[in-house]
């Protein structure tokens, strides 16, 4: 099977600022603490460890909101229980509805965020 790679920097889909950020342009370093690459997550997680949160309150609230789904989705209880661990972190994203591909971008971001979380969990 033939494999085709498209350089998104040359498609015109993303603006120059986004391309510069993703290419780690030195002119933007003063605006961002971490580089936009997978290796930055280890440093980011170490930084987040310093930010203490009340995990038990978070876990209790998530349990309250999702308990009725436990029988249909047993993995949900396991996931919510993991919030009690100091080694559990979340991957969170925002939503820009009409950026680049419009509403399709919403689906793309969901899938990309899930895949990133899976990769980070393996690491």
N, CA, C and O atoms as CSV, one atom per row, in Angstrom:
chain,resi,resn,atom,element,x,y,z
A,1,UNK,N,N,0.841,-1.174,0.000
A,1,UNK,CA,C,0.000,0.000,0.000
A,1,UNK,C,C,0.892,1.247,0.000
A,1,UNK,O,O,1.875,1.329,0.736
A,2,UNK,N,N,0.530,2.185,-0.824
A,2,UNK,CA,C,1.291,3.429,-0.913
A,2,UNK,C,C,0.943,4.335,0.257
A,2,UNK,O,O,-0.213,4.413,0.672
A,3,UNK,N,N,1.948,5.017,0.783
A,3,UNK,CA,C,1.765,5.919,1.918
A,3,UNK,C,C,2.051,7.340,1.447
A,3,UNK,O,O,3.122,7.617,0.906
A,4,UNK,N,N,1.114,8.216,1.648
A,4,UNK,CA,C,1.251,9.611,1.242
A,4,UNK,C,C,1.293,10.488,2.480
A,4,UNK,O,O,0.432,10.372,3.352
A,5,UNK,N,N,2.280,11.361,2.566
A,5,UNK,CA,C,2.390,12.295,3.674
A,5,UNK,C,C,2.185,13.708,3.151
A,5,UNK,O,O,2.773,14.109,2.147
A,6,UNK,N,N,1.350,14.445,3.843
A,6,UNK,CA,C,1.090,15.836,3.461
A,6,UNK,C,C,1.662,16.735,4.545
A,6,UNK,O,O,1.333,16.582,5.722
A,7,UNK,N,N,2.507,17.659,4.157
A,7,UNK,CA,C,3.084,18.614,5.103
A,7,UNK,C,C,2.045,19.704,5.380
A,7,UNK,O,O,1.802,20.572,4.541
A,8,UNK,N,N,1.433,19.645,6.574
A,8,UNK,CA,C,0.381,20.600,6.899
A,8,UNK,C,C,0.882,22.044,6.943
A,8,UNK,O,O,0.091,22.978,6.812
A,9,UNK,N,N,2.176,22.227,7.124
A,9,UNK,CA,C,2.726,23.586,7.140
A,9,UNK,C,C,2.607,24.255,5.775
A,9,UNK,O,O,2.637,25.481,5.669
A,10,UNK,N,N,2.472,23.437,4.731
A,10,UNK,CA,C,2.428,23.980,3.367
A,10,UNK,C,C,1.034,23.986,2.756
A,10,UNK,O,O,0.865,24.421,1.617
A,11,UNK,N,N,0.037,23.511,3.487
A,11,UNK,CA,C,-1.308,23.402,2.918
A,11,UNK,C,C,-2.092,24.706,2.975
A,11,UNK,O,O,-3.035,24.896,2.207
A,12,UNK,N,N,-1.709,25.608,3.882
A,12,UNK,CA,C,-2.466,26.841,4.046
A,12,UNK,C,C,-3.659,26.675,4.975
A,12,UNK,O,O,-4.410,27.627,5.189
A,13,UNK,N,N,-3.849,25.464,5.538
A,13,UNK,CA,C,-4.963,25.215,6.454
A,13,UNK,C,C,-4.728,25.920,7.782
A,13,UNK,O,O,-5.657,26.459,8.383
A,14,UNK,N,N,-3.486,25.913,8.231
A,14,UNK,CA,C,-3.159,26.562,9.510
A,14,UNK,C,C,-2.494,27.902,9.219
A,14,UNK,O,O,-1.808,28.067,8.210
A,15,UNK,N,N,-2.709,28.849,10.119
A,15,UNK,CA,C,-2.084,30.146,9.918
A,15,UNK,C,C,-0.604,30.116,10.326
A,15,UNK,O,O,-0.141,29.144,10.923
A,16,UNK,N,N,0.113,31.156,10.010
A,16,UNK,CA,C,1.552,31.225,10.259
A,16,UNK,C,C,1.894,31.087,11.729
A,16,UNK,O,O,2.863,30.411,12.074
A,17,UNK,N,N,1.114,31.716,12.607
A,17,UNK,CA,C,1.385,31.642,14.037
A,17,UNK,C,C,1.323,30.197,14.536
A,17,UNK,O,O,2.197,29.767,15.288
A,18,UNK,N,N,0.305,29.452,14.129
A,18,UNK,CA,C,0.181,28.052,14.539
A,18,UNK,C,C,1.350,27.249,13.995
A,18,UNK,O,O,1.939,26.448,14.721
A,19,UNK,N,N,1.692,27.449,12.740
A,19,UNK,CA,C,2.847,26.748,12.166
A,19,UNK,C,C,4.124,27.081,12.925
A,19,UNK,O,O,4.910,26.187,13.240
A,20,UNK,N,N,4.337,28.352,13.219
A,20,UNK,CA,C,5.542,28.764,13.943
A,20,UNK,C,C,5.596,28.117,15.324
A,20,UNK,O,O,6.657,27.677,15.768
A,21,UNK,N,N,4.461,28.060,15.994
A,21,UNK,CA,C,4.398,27.416,17.316
A,21,UNK,C,C,4.759,25.940,17.200
A,21,UNK,O,O,5.591,25.441,17.958
A,22,UNK,N,N,4.143,25.247,16.265
A,22,UNK,CA,C,4.391,23.814,16.109
A,22,UNK,C,C,5.819,23.510,15.659
A,22,UNK,O,O,6.350,22.435,15.940
A,23,UNK,N,N,6.432,24.456,14.965
A,23,UNK,CA,C,7.822,24.285,14.530
A,23,UNK,C,C,8.812,24.808,15.568
A,23,UNK,O,O,10.017,24.846,15.319
A,24,UNK,N,N,8.296,25.213,16.740
A,24,UNK,CA,C,9.124,25.694,17.853
A,24,UNK,C,C,9.978,26.902,17.462
A,24,UNK,O,O,11.175,26.950,17.745
A,25,UNK,N,N,9.353,27.855,16.820
A,25,UNK,CA,C,10.038,29.079,16.410
A,25,UNK,C,C,10.563,29.807,17.642
A,25,UNK,O,O,9.792,30.086,18.560
A,26,UNK,N,N,11.853,30.121,17.685
A,26,UNK,CA,C,12.449,30.776,18.859
A,26,UNK,C,C,11.804,32.117,19.219
A,26,UNK,O,O,11.862,32.533,20.376
A,27,UNK,N,N,11.197,32.791,18.257
A,27,UNK,CA,C,10.557,34.083,18.543
A,27,UNK,C,C,9.353,33.930,19.465
A,27,UNK,O,O,8.913,34.905,20.075
A,28,UNK,N,N,8.818,32.721,19.573
A,28,UNK,CA,C,7.627,32.502,20.394
A,28,UNK,C,C,7.944,31.941,21.771
A,28,UNK,O,O,7.037,31.787,22.589
A,29,UNK,N,N,9.200,31.632,22.048
A,29,UNK,CA,C,9.584,30.983,23.305
A,29,UNK,C,C,9.131,31.748,24.547
A,29,UNK,O,O,8.787,31.133,25.557
A,30,UNK,N,N,9.125,33.068,24.487
A,30,UNK,CA,C,8.747,33.848,25.667
A,30,UNK,C,C,7.255,33.720,25.997
A,30,UNK,O,O,6.832,34.104,27.087
A,31,UNK,N,N,6.459,33.189,25.072
A,31,UNK,CA,C,5.022,33.055,25.291
A,31,UNK,C,C,4.601,31.666,25.779
A,31,UNK,O,O,3.490,31.498,26.283
A,32,UNK,N,N,5.474,30.679,25.633
A,32,UNK,CA,C,5.122,29.298,25.960
A,32,UNK,C,C,6.203,28.660,26.813
A,32,UNK,O,O,7.390,28.764,26.504
A,33,UNK,N,N,5.793,28.002,27.884
A,33,UNK,CA,C,6.738,27.383,28.803
A,33,UNK,C,C,7.284,26.062,28.257
A,33,UNK,O,O,8.451,25.733,28.469
A,34,UNK,N,N,6.430,25.305,27.551
A,34,UNK,CA,C,6.854,23.997,27.054
A,34,UNK,C,C,6.784,23.940,25.543
A,34,UNK,O,O,5.959,24.602,24.912
A,35,UNK,N,N,7.671,23.132,24.975
A,35,UNK,CA,C,7.677,22.929,23.527
A,35,UNK,C,C,6.477,22.080,23.129
A,35,UNK,O,O,6.003,21.262,23.918
A,36,UNK,N,N,5.990,22.268,21.919
A,36,UNK,CA,C,4.847,21.477,21.457
A,36,UNK,C,C,5.269,20.098,20.947
A,36,UNK,O,O,5.090,19.778,19.771
A,37,UNK,N,N,5.824,19.297,21.835
A,37,UNK,CA,C,6.197,17.941,21.438
A,37,UNK,C,C,5.970,16.965,22.589
A,37,UNK,O,O,5.792,17.371,23.737
A,38,UNK,N,N,5.978,15.691,22.267
A,38,UNK,CA,C,5.645,14.648,23.231
A,38,UNK,C,C,6.595,14.640,24.423
A,38,UNK,O,O,6.177,14.336,25.540
A,39,UNK,N,N,7.844,14.962,24.208
A,39,UNK,CA,C,8.842,14.939,25.283
A,39,UNK,C,C,8.580,15.982,26.361
A,39,UNK,O,O,9.062,15.827,27.483
A,40,UNK,N,N,7.848,17.015,26.063
A,40,UNK,CA,C,7.559,18.065,27.043
A,40,UNK,C,C,6.597,17.608,28.133
A,40,UNK,O,O,6.527,18.231,29.192
A,41,UNK,N,N,5.862,16.537,27.892
A,41,UNK,CA,C,4.872,16.108,28.870
A,41,UNK,C,C,5.505,15.635,30.174
A,41,UNK,O,O,4.924,15.833,31.241
A,42,UNK,N,N,6.671,15.020,30.113
A,42,UNK,CA,C,7.317,14.582,31.354
A,42,UNK,C,C,7.607,15.782,32.258
A,42,UNK,O,O,7.343,15.737,33.460
A,43,UNK,N,N,8.141,16.834,31.685
A,43,UNK,CA,C,8.420,18.053,32.450
A,43,UNK,C,C,7.123,18.698,32.932
A,43,UNK,O,O,7.051,19.176,34.064
A,44,UNK,N,N,6.120,18.714,32.095
A,44,UNK,CA,C,4.828,19.291,32.455
A,44,UNK,C,C,4.198,18.533,33.625
A,44,UNK,O,O,3.657,19.144,34.547
A,45,UNK,N,N,4.269,17.211,33.582
A,45,UNK,CA,C,3.708,16.402,34.671
A,45,UNK,C,C,4.455,16.669,35.977
A,45,UNK,O,O,3.833,16.762,37.035
A,46,UNK,N,N,5.772,16.792,35.914
A,46,UNK,CA,C,6.545,17.104,37.132
A,46,UNK,C,C,6.117,18.460,37.698
A,46,UNK,O,O,6.031,18.631,38.914
A,47,UNK,N,N,5.855,19.403,36.825
A,47,UNK,CA,C,5.389,20.726,37.259
A,47,UNK,C,C,4.002,20.631,37.909
A,47,UNK,O,O,3.743,21.273,38.927
A,48,UNK,N,N,3.120,19.830,37.317
A,48,UNK,CA,C,1.766,19.676,37.859
A,48,UNK,C,C,1.764,18.971,39.213
A,48,UNK,O,O,0.857,19.187,40.016
A,49,UNK,N,N,2.767,18.130,39.477
A,49,UNK,CA,C,2.849,17.450,40.774
A,49,UNK,C,C,2.965,18.462,41.917
A,49,UNK,O,O,2.550,18.180,43.041
A,50,UNK,N,N,3.525,19.629,41.634
A,50,UNK,CA,C,3.697,20.665,42.652
A,50,UNK,C,C,2.370,21.362,42.983
A,50,UNK,O,O,2.234,21.980,44.038
A,51,UNK,N,N,1.414,21.256,42.089
A,51,UNK,CA,C,0.117,21.903,42.248
A,51,UNK,C,C,-0.813,20.922,42.949
A,51,UNK,O,O,-1.362,20.021,42.315
A,52,UNK,N,N,-0.988,21.091,44.232
A,52,UNK,CA,C,-1.777,20.154,45.032
A,52,UNK,C,C,-3.268,20.414,44.865
A,52,UNK,O,O,-3.726,21.556,44.901
A,53,UNK,N,N,-4.006,19.339,44.683
A,53,UNK,CA,C,-5.462,19.422,44.609
A,53,UNK,C,C,-6.052,18.436,45.605
A,53,UNK,O,O,-5.391,17.486,46.026
A,54,UNK,N,N,-7.290,18.671,45.971
A,54,UNK,CA,C,-7.975,17.773,46.874
A,54,UNK,C,C,-8.587,16.645,46.034
A,54,UNK,O,O,-9.723,16.737,45.569
A,55,UNK,N,N,-7.809,15.594,45.859
A,55,UNK,CA,C,-8.219,14.495,44.993
A,55,UNK,C,C,-9.471,13.793,45.503
A,55,UNK,O,O,-10.289,13.336,44.704
A,56,UNK,N,N,-9.631,13.700,46.803
A,56,UNK,CA,C,-10.801,12.990,47.325
A,56,UNK,C,C,-12.095,13.724,46.965
A,56,UNK,O,O,-13.098,13.081,46.654
A,57,UNK,N,N,-12.086,15.045,47.001
A,57,UNK,CA,C,-13.275,15.817,46.625
A,57,UNK,C,C,-13.568,15.615,45.134
A,57,UNK,O,O,-14.716,15.407,44.743
A,58,UNK,N,N,-12.532,15.678,44.319
A,58,UNK,CA,C,-12.706,15.473,42.882
A,58,UNK,C,C,-13.276,14.079,42.613
A,58,UNK,O,O,-14.223,13.929,41.841
A,59,UNK,N,N,-12.697,13.065,43.251
A,59,UNK,CA,C,-13.144,11.681,43.073
A,59,UNK,C,C,-14.598,11.521,43.527
A,59,UNK,O,O,-15.398,10.905,42.821
A,60,UNK,N,N,-14.944,12.060,44.680
A,60,UNK,CA,C,-16.321,11.959,45.193
A,60,UNK,C,C,-17.323,12.607,44.239
A,60,UNK,O,O,-18.397,12.063,43.981
A,61,UNK,N,N,-16.956,13.762,43.729
A,61,UNK,CA,C,-17.869,14.473,42.824
A,61,UNK,C,C,-18.061,13.695,41.523
A,61,UNK,O,O,-19.179,13.593,41.018
A,62,UNK,N,N,-16.974,13.149,40.984
A,62,UNK,CA,C,-17.084,12.347,39.760
A,62,UNK,C,C,-17.917,11.084,40.006
A,62,UNK,O,O,-18.706,10.676,39.154
A,63,UNK,N,N,-17.733,10.476,41.173
A,63,UNK,CA,C,-18.533,9.295,41.520
A,63,UNK,C,C,-20.018,9.643,41.581
A,63,UNK,O,O,-20.860,8.909,41.063
A,64,UNK,N,N,-20.325,10.758,42.213
A,64,UNK,CA,C,-21.708,11.196,42.351
A,64,UNK,C,C,-22.345,11.401,40.961
A,64,UNK,O,O,-23.496,11.026,40.737
A,65,UNK,N,N,-21.589,11.990,40.048
A,65,UNK,CA,C,-22.115,12.308,38.725
A,65,UNK,C,C,-22.232,11.080,37.817
A,65,UNK,O,O,-23.055,11.064,36.902
A,66,UNK,N,N,-21.410,10.048,38.065
A,66,UNK,CA,C,-21.327,8.937,37.112
A,66,UNK,C,C,-21.732,7.567,37.668
A,66,UNK,O,O,-21.733,6.581,36.930
A,67,UNK,N,N,-22.070,7.494,38.941
A,67,UNK,CA,C,-22.349,6.208,39.585
A,67,UNK,C,C,-23.413,5.386,38.851
A,67,UNK,O,O,-23.317,4.160,38.788
A,68,UNK,N,N,-24.398,6.043,38.310
A,68,UNK,CA,C,-25.482,5.322,37.631
A,68,UNK,C,C,-25.008,4.609,36.357
A,68,UNK,O,O,-25.719,3.754,35.830
A,69,UNK,N,N,-23.833,4.949,35.868
A,69,UNK,CA,C,-23.300,4.327,34.653
A,69,UNK,C,C,-22.372,3.141,34.945
A,69,UNK,O,O,-21.981,2.426,34.023
A,70,UNK,N,N,-22.018,2.929,36.210
A,70,UNK,CA,C,-21.056,1.891,36.578
A,70,UNK,C,C,-21.455,0.503,36.083
A,70,UNK,O,O,-20.598,-0.249,35.619
A,71,UNK,N,N,-22.749,0.147,36.173
A,71,UNK,CA,C,-23.163,-1.205,35.788
A,71,UNK,C,C,-22.973,-1.443,34.285
A,71,UNK,O,O,-22.646,-2.556,33.875
A,72,UNK,N,N,-23.171,-0.423,33.475
A,72,UNK,CA,C,-22.992,-0.557,32.023
A,72,UNK,C,C,-21.545,-0.365,31.581
A,72,UNK,O,O,-21.131,-0.895,30.549
A,73,UNK,N,N,-20.784,0.387,32.355
A,73,UNK,CA,C,-19.402,0.704,31.985
A,73,UNK,C,C,-18.485,0.509,33.191
A,73,UNK,O,O,-18.090,1.489,33.824
A,74,UNK,N,N,-18.137,-0.746,33.523
A,74,UNK,CA,C,-17.330,-1.015,34.718
A,74,UNK,C,C,-15.973,-0.297,34.711
A,74,UNK,O,O,-15.440,0.032,35.771
A,75,UNK,N,N,-15.423,-0.059,33.536
A,75,UNK,CA,C,-14.132,0.627,33.447
A,75,UNK,C,C,-14.237,2.056,33.962
A,75,UNK,O,O,-13.240,2.640,34.387
A,76,UNK,N,N,-15.427,2.614,33.928
A,76,UNK,CA,C,-15.639,3.977,34.411
A,76,UNK,C,C,-15.315,4.082,35.898
A,76,UNK,O,O,-14.691,5.053,36.325
A,77,UNK,N,N,-15.728,3.098,36.690
A,77,UNK,CA,C,-15.415,3.105,38.120
A,77,UNK,C,C,-13.913,3.012,38.340
A,77,UNK,O,O,-13.362,3.702,39.197
A,78,UNK,N,N,-13.260,2.164,37.574
A,78,UNK,CA,C,-11.796,2.021,37.679
A,78,UNK,C,C,-11.124,3.359,37.362
A,78,UNK,O,O,-10.206,3.784,38.063
A,79,UNK,N,N,-11.584,4.006,36.315
A,79,UNK,CA,C,-11.000,5.300,35.920
A,79,UNK,C,C,-11.224,6.363,36.988
A,79,UNK,O,O,-10.304,7.108,37.326
A,80,UNK,N,N,-12.428,6.434,37.516
A,80,UNK,CA,C,-12.716,7.439,38.546
A,80,UNK,C,C,-11.949,7.132,39.821
A,80,UNK,O,O,-11.451,8.048,40.475
A,81,UNK,N,N,-11.845,5.861,40.185
A,81,UNK,CA,C,-11.048,5.487,41.367
A,81,UNK,C,C,-9.590,5.928,41.229
A,81,UNK,O,O,-8.934,6.260,42.216
A,82,UNK,N,N,-9.097,5.926,39.996
A,82,UNK,CA,C,-7.689,6.292,39.783
A,82,UNK,C,C,-7.399,7.751,40.144
A,82,UNK,O,O,-6.242,8.111,40.362
A,83,UNK,N,N,-8.435,8.595,40.210
A,83,UNK,CA,C,-8.221,9.994,40.587
A,83,UNK,C,C,-7.718,10.133,42.020
A,83,UNK,O,O,-7.219,11.191,42.402
A,84,UNK,N,N,-7.843,9.081,42.807
A,84,UNK,CA,C,-7.302,9.102,44.160
A,84,UNK,C,C,-5.791,8.948,44.196
A,84,UNK,O,O,-5.166,9.210,45.223
A,85,UNK,N,N,-5.202,8.530,43.094
A,85,UNK,CA,C,-3.753,8.315,43.021
A,85,UNK,C,C,-3.005,9.591,42.633
A,85,UNK,O,O,-3.441,10.342,41.761
A,86,UNK,N,N,-1.881,9.818,43.291
A,86,UNK,CA,C,-1.036,10.984,42.972
A,86,UNK,C,C,-0.408,10.868,41.579
A,86,UNK,O,O,0.137,11.841,41.058
A,87,UNK,N,N,-0.484,9.686,40.986
A,87,UNK,CA,C,0.102,9.467,39.659
A,87,UNK,C,C,-0.924,9.558,38.535
A,87,UNK,O,O,-0.622,9.219,37.391
A,88,UNK,N,N,-2.121,10.009,38.849
A,88,UNK,CA,C,-3.157,10.167,37.832
A,88,UNK,C,C,-3.230,11.629,37.407
A,88,UNK,O,O,-3.307,12.536,38.236
A,89,UNK,N,N,-3.205,11.829,36.108
A,89,UNK,CA,C,-3.318,13.168,35.529
A,89,UNK,C,C,-4.340,13.118,34.400
A,89,UNK,O,O,-4.637,12.045,33.875
A,90,UNK,N,N,-4.863,14.242,34.039
A,90,UNK,CA,C,-5.851,14.298,32.963
A,90,UNK,C,C,-5.276,15.034,31.762
A,90,UNK,O,O,-4.351,15.837,31.889
A,91,UNK,N,N,-5.832,14.748,30.612
A,91,UNK,CA,C,-5.519,15.486,29.394
A,91,UNK,C,C,-6.781,16.273,29.063
A,91,UNK,O,O,-7.850,15.697,28.861
A,92,UNK,N,N,-6.647,17.579,29.011
A,92,UNK,CA,C,-7.796,18.452,28.808
A,92,UNK,C,C,-7.566,19.288,27.556
A,92,UNK,O,O,-6.436,19.669,27.249
A,93,UNK,N,N,-8.632,19.564,26.848
A,93,UNK,CA,C,-8.518,20.366,25.641
A,93,UNK,C,C,-9.648,21.394,25.607
A,93,UNK,O,O,-10.681,21.230,26.256
A,94,UNK,N,N,-9.430,22.433,24.853
A,94,UNK,CA,C,-10.472,23.422,24.624
A,94,UNK,C,C,-11.166,23.116,23.308
A,94,UNK,O,O,-10.911,22.082,22.691
A,95,UNK,N,N,-12.023,23.990,22.889
A,95,UNK,CA,C,-12.767,23.734,21.663
A,95,UNK,C,C,-12.865,25.007,20.833
A,95,UNK,O,O,-13.391,26.021,21.291
A,96,UNK,N,N,-12.356,24.944,19.617
A,96,UNK,CA,C,-12.464,26.051,18.678
A,96,UNK,C,C,-13.284,25.532,17.498
A,96,UNK,O,O,-12.740,24.944,16.564
A,97,UNK,N,N,-14.576,25.751,17.551
A,97,UNK,CA,C,-15.514,25.120,16.628
A,97,UNK,C,C,-15.153,25.291,15.149
A,97,UNK,O,O,-15.193,24.318,14.396
A,98,UNK,N,N,-14.814,26.468,14.735
A,98,UNK,CA,C,-14.655,26.692,13.291
A,98,UNK,C,C,-13.196,26.800,12.846
A,98,UNK,O,O,-12.924,27.310,11.760
A,99,UNK,N,N,-12.274,26.336,13.650
A,99,UNK,CA,C,-10.873,26.396,13.267
A,99,UNK,C,C,-10.601,25.359,12.182
A,99,UNK,O,O,-10.933,24.185,12.352
A,100,UNK,N,N,-10.022,25.764,11.106
A,100,UNK,CA,C,-9.589,24.894,10.010
A,100,UNK,C,C,-10.739,24.123,9.373
A,100,UNK,O,O,-11.298,24.576,8.374
A,101,UNK,N,N,-11.102,22.981,9.921
A,101,UNK,CA,C,-12.070,22.100,9.254
A,101,UNK,C,C,-13.491,22.230,9.776
A,101,UNK,O,O,-14.339,21.401,9.446
A,102,UNK,N,N,-13.776,23.241,10.576
A,102,UNK,CA,C,-15.133,23.445,11.084
A,102,UNK,C,C,-15.524,22.391,12.097
A,102,UNK,O,O,-14.683,21.949,12.881
A,103,UNK,N,N,-16.790,21.976,12.099
A,103,UNK,CA,C,-17.274,21.018,13.100
A,103,UNK,C,C,-16.504,19.691,13.094
A,103,UNK,O,O,-16.423,19.026,14.127
A,104,UNK,N,N,-15.949,19.305,11.969
A,104,UNK,CA,C,-15.153,18.075,11.909
A,104,UNK,C,C,-13.954,18.162,12.851
A,104,UNK,O,O,-13.484,17.145,13.360
A,105,UNK,N,N,-13.466,19.369,13.080
A,105,UNK,CA,C,-12.333,19.576,13.980
A,105,UNK,C,C,-12.666,19.105,15.398
A,105,UNK,O,O,-11.791,18.617,16.114
A,106,UNK,N,N,-13.915,19.250,15.795
A,106,UNK,CA,C,-14.363,18.809,17.120
A,106,UNK,C,C,-14.123,17.303,17.284
A,106,UNK,O,O,-13.581,16.868,18.299
A,107,UNK,N,N,-14.522,16.520,16.297
A,107,UNK,CA,C,-14.320,15.068,16.328
A,107,UNK,C,C,-12.827,14.752,16.301
A,107,UNK,O,O,-12.358,13.893,17.049
A,108,UNK,N,N,-12.092,15.433,15.454
A,108,UNK,CA,C,-10.649,15.225,15.351
A,108,UNK,C,C,-9.964,15.479,16.698
A,108,UNK,O,O,-9.088,14.715,17.104
A,109,UNK,N,N,-10.359,16.544,17.384
A,109,UNK,CA,C,-9.754,16.857,18.682
A,109,UNK,C,C,-10.073,15.799,19.727
A,109,UNK,O,O,-9.216,15.452,20.539
A,110,UNK,N,N,-11.297,15.284,19.716
A,110,UNK,CA,C,-11.669,14.239,20.667
A,110,UNK,C,C,-10.787,13.006,20.445
A,110,UNK,O,O,-10.197,12.474,21.386
A,111,UNK,N,N,-10.708,12.566,19.200
A,111,UNK,CA,C,-9.915,11.374,18.882
A,111,UNK,C,C,-8.439,11.613,19.203
A,111,UNK,O,O,-7.776,10.740,19.763
A,112,UNK,N,N,-7.931,12.777,18.855
A,112,UNK,CA,C,-6.520,13.100,19.123
A,112,UNK,C,C,-6.235,13.143,20.621
A,112,UNK,O,O,-5.185,12.675,21.061
A,113,UNK,N,N,-7.142,13.692,21.399
A,113,UNK,CA,C,-6.960,13.784,22.847
A,113,UNK,C,C,-6.986,12.397,23.484
A,113,UNK,O,O,-6.176,12.101,24.363
A,114,UNK,N,N,-7.904,11.557,23.049
A,114,UNK,CA,C,-7.959,10.181,23.556
A,114,UNK,C,C,-6.669,9.441,23.219
A,114,UNK,O,O,-6.107,8.746,24.065
A,115,UNK,N,N,-6.201,9.591,21.983
A,115,UNK,CA,C,-4.955,8.926,21.583
A,115,UNK,C,C,-3.751,9.446,22.359
A,115,UNK,O,O,-2.871,8.668,22.728
A,116,UNK,N,N,-3.704,10.740,22.609
A,116,UNK,CA,C,-2.609,11.310,23.408
A,116,UNK,C,C,-2.641,10.745,24.815
A,116,UNK,O,O,-1.600,10.366,25.354
A,117,UNK,N,N,-3.822,10.682,25.419
A,117,UNK,CA,C,-3.943,10.141,26.771
A,117,UNK,C,C,-3.471,8.690,26.823
A,117,UNK,O,O,-2.805,8.283,27.775
A,118,UNK,N,N,-3.815,7.919,25.807
A,118,UNK,CA,C,-3.369,6.515,25.744
A,118,UNK,C,C,-1.837,6.431,25.642
A,118,UNK,O,O,-1.212,5.617,26.323
A,119,UNK,N,N,-1.245,7.263,24.803
A,119,UNK,CA,C,0.216,7.276,24.647
A,119,UNK,C,C,0.904,7.672,25.964
A,119,UNK,O,O,1.891,7.056,26.365
A,120,UNK,N,N,0.375,8.695,26.622
A,120,UNK,CA,C,0.964,9.142,27.880
A,120,UNK,C,C,0.837,8.083,28.963
A,120,UNK,O,O,1.744,7.914,29.778
A,121,UNK,N,N,-0.270,7.380,28.975
A,121,UNK,CA,C,-0.475,6.314,29.955
A,121,UNK,C,C,0.575,5.218,29.756
A,121,UNK,O,O,1.102,4.680,30.730
A,122,UNK,N,N,0.876,4.891,28.506
A,122,UNK,CA,C,1.909,3.884,28.228
A,122,UNK,C,C,3.291,4.327,28.694
A,122,UNK,O,O,4.104,3.518,29.140
A,123,UNK,N,N,3.539,5.628,28.582
A,123,UNK,CA,C,4.833,6.174,29.014
A,123,UNK,C,C,4.944,6.159,30.526
A,123,UNK,O,O,5.963,6.580,31.074
